[in-house]
Amino acid sequence: MIMGLVAPLKQGDQVPVSLTFEKAATISVSFEVQGMGAQAPGPLNHTATAAPPVKP
């Protein structure tokens, strides 16, 4: 759920989002708004962008 929107989202908009995790750091990402019925993006190589493990 996206909270705190001040205007409707339009196709092509870039939406900056902060993800806050209970036992890890907050990270900032950006999402591109797609049109209704748009195909999902293809698979990503998550190993290149993975965060370092959190120490217990």
C-alpha positions in Angstrom: 0.0 0.0 0.0 1.3 3.5 -0.8 0.3 6.0 1.8 0.5 9.8 1.7 -0.1 10.4 -2.0 -0.9 14.0 -2.7 -2.0 13.5 -6.4 -3.2 10.7 -8.6 -0.5 8.5 -10.2 -0.1 8.7 -14.0 1.4 6.2 -16.4 5.1 7.0 -16.8 5.5 8.7 -13.4 8.5 7.8 -11.2 7.4 7.2 -7.6 10.1 7.4 -4.9 9.4 5.1 -2.0 11.2 4.4 1.3 11.0 0.8 2.5 11.4 0.5 6.3 12.2 -2.9 7.7 11.9 -3.9 11.3 15.3 -5.6 11.6 17.2 -3.9 8.8 17.9 -0.5 7.4 15.5 1.7 5.5 16.1 1.7 1.7 14.9 4.1 -1.0 13.7 2.8 -4.3 11.8 4.3 -7.3 8.9 2.7 -9.1 7.7 3.5 -12.6 3.9 3.7 -12.9 2.6 1.3 -15.6 -0.7 1.4 -17.4 -3.6 -0.9 -16.4 -3.0 -4.4 -17.7 0.7 -3.7 -18.4 3.0 -6.7 -18.5 5.1 -7.2 -15.3 8.8 -6.5 -15.7 11.1 -9.4 -16.4 13.3 -11.2 -13.8 16.0 -9.2 -12.2 19.5 -10.2 -11.1 19.1 -9.5 -7.4 22.7 -10.6 -6.5 24.1 -7.4 -7.9 21.9 -5.1 -5.8 21.5 -7.2 -2.6 22.1 -5.5 0.7 24.7 -6.9 3.0 23.3 -9.4 5.6 22.1 -7.9 8.9 24.1 -9.0 12.0 21.9 -10.6 14.7 
